[in-house]
Amino acid sequence: MLNIYRIENNNPIYGPGKRTVIWFRGCSIRCKSCINPELWNRDSNSNKSIEEVISKISDDGVTLLGGEPLDQEDIELLIDELKSLNKTIILFTGYSKRSYDDRKKRITNKCDVVISEPFINELKDDSLYLRGSINQIVTINSNIYKESDFNKDNVMEIEISNNNLKSYGRNKKLINDLLDL
């Protein structure tokens, strides 16, 4: 079983292309200043079988985040099933590569991309793409993606909060021009 918070299809935010994003419940790491502390605790009403999860995926790319995906008992079975369906996989984990046991090494090696290491608020850097702090590492395990796919210059992002607008990415001037209209 997998403890699922949400599954969202056609999401362009958590990796290159449109992706199905799966947020898991349960995290033993509990990084200080975590972006999703509401996902630290498991919820027995949120358990789903691998078949239920697979049936909700509509994209060729899947991003796994949380909570902590590696804390899920059946995460390797899910990844194996996704790979058998030719899905690309991006895995976010707060575990440090230095702390991987054999299971974590085996699981992360099956993913096309792994973004690892705990979020550290003192090392926060909003200019990073798909990472919150500079200690976090992007590891590419397949030839499907290249390093430039994970460069913030290749994306457009607009943040709107309390009438405050920020833009990031290679089309920053275009975004700012549009925001001025």
Secondary structure as the mmCIF struct_conf table of DSSP 4:
data_model
#
loop_
_struct_conf.conf_type_id
_struct_conf.id
_struct_conf.beg_label_comp_id
_struct_conf.beg_label_asym_id
_struct_conf.beg_label_seq_id
_struct_conf.end_label_comp_id
_struct_conf.end_label_asym_id
_struct_conf.end_label_seq_id
STRN STRN1 LEU A 2 ASN A 11
BEND BEND1 ILE A 13 LYS A 18
STRN STRN2 ARG A 19 PHE A 24
HELX_LH_PP_P HELX_LH_PP_P1 ARG A 25 ARG A 25
BEND BEND2 SER A 28 ILE A 29
TURN_TY1_P TURN_TY1_P1 LYS A 32 SER A 33
BEND BEND3 ILE A 35 ILE A 35
HELX_RH_3T_P HELX_RH_3T_P1 PRO A 37 LEU A 39
BEND BEND4 TRP A 40 ASN A 41
HELX_RH_3T_P HELX_RH_3T_P2 SER A 44 SER A 46
STRN STRN3 ASN A 47 LYS A 48
HELX_RH_AL_P HELX_RH_AL_P1 ILE A 50 SER A 55
TURN_TY1_P TURN_TY1_P2 LYS A 56 LYS A 56
BEND BEND5 ASP A 59 ASP A 60
STRN STRN4 GLY A 61 GLY A 66
BEND BEND6 GLY A 67 GLY A 67
HELX_RH_3T_P HELX_RH_3T_P3 PRO A 69 ASP A 71
TURN_TY1_P TURN_TY1_P3 GLU A 73 ASP A 74
HELX_RH_AL_P HELX_RH_AL_P2 ILE A 75 SER A 84
TURN_TY1_P TURN_TY1_P4 LEU A 85 ASN A 86
STRN STRN5 THR A 88 PHE A 92
BEND BEND7 TYR A 95 TYR A 95
HELX_RH_3T_P HELX_RH_3T_P4 LYS A 97 SER A 99
HELX_RH_AL_P HELX_RH_AL_P3 ASP A 102 LYS A 110
BEND BEND8 CYS A 111 ASP A 112
STRN STRN6 VAL A 113 SER A 116
BEND BEND9 GLU A 117 GLU A 117
HELX_RH_3T_P HELX_RH_3T_P5 ASN A 121 LEU A 123
STRN STRN7 LYS A 124 LYS A 124
TURN_TY1_P TURN_TY1_P5 ASP A 126 SER A 127
BEND BEND10 LEU A 128 LEU A 130
BEND BEND11 GLY A 132 GLY A 132
STRN STRN8 SER A 133 SER A 133
TURN_TY1_P TURN_TY1_P6 ILE A 134 ASN A 135
STRN STRN9 ILE A 137 ILE A 140
BEND BEND12 SER A 142 TYR A 145
HELX_RH_3T_P HELX_RH_3T_P6 GLU A 147 PHE A 150
HELX_RH_3T_P HELX_RH_3T_P7 LYS A 152 ASN A 154
STRN STRN10 MET A 156 SER A 161
TURN_TY1_P TURN_TY1_P7 ASN A 162 ASN A 163
STRN STRN11 ASN A 164 GLY A 169
TURN_TY1_P TURN_TY1_P8 ARG A 170 ASN A 171
HELX_RH_AL_P HELX_RH_AL_P4 LYS A 172 ASP A 180
#
